[in-house]
Amino acid sequence: MLTAAERELGMVCFDYGSEVNVFSCREALTGDAEKVNQLAGRWSVDPAAIQPSSWRTQGIVGQLSQARLY
């Protein structure tokens, strides 16, 4: 099921587990790839719109999980 943002951008999404011939769908998949940043911007933040001059520090953004991996 497409989200509203995916529909507005005209993205093509396939159901999980469906068999897709990537050669016959190449145009649709290429078009989707070009819209990924726009989709991210609709959902949260467009990574292409972030200017490096606005970065205050370099490193990981967010908080590290307190979970331990064994």
N, C-alpha and C positions, 0 to 999 in steps of 0.2 A: 504494500500500500504506500503510495506516495504521500509525502507531507505537502502542506500548502506551498511551502517555499520551493520544493522540487517541481510541483506543477507549474508555478508561476515562471520558473526558469526554463520550462520545457525539457526537463531532464528525462531520460529513459532509464528506468530501473527494472531489473528482472527479479522474479521471485527467487527466494533462497532455494537451492536444490534443483532449479530448472537448468536444463541443458541449453547452452547458448553457443551458437557458432560465431566466434569472435570475428571471423573474416567477413561474414555477411552483415554483422552489426558494427563494423569498424567506425563508420561515420557517427553513429549514435554514441558509441563509447568515447570517441575523440571529443565530440561536443560536450559530453558530460565532464570529461577531464578538464576542459577549459572553464567550466562553471563551478569547480570545487571551491575556489576562494569566495566566489559570490555567495554560494550556499552557506559557507562558514560564516560570512558576514550577516546573513539573515538569521542564522541560529545563535550567533555569539559575536565573534570578532573576525573580520576579514584579515588574514595574515599579511596580505599584500599591502594593506593600508597602514600598517604599523611602521612608523619611521624609526630607523636606528638611532636617530638623534634623541628620541624620547626615552630610550633605555637608560635607566639609572645605573644598573649593574649588569654584569653578565652572569649567567648561571641558570639554575632551575627555577621556574616560576611555580609557585604554589607551595604546599606543605607536603613533606615526605610522610608516608604512611608509617604508623607505629607498629604495623604488623612485621613480624620477623619471618624470614624465609629459612627453612631448615632443609 
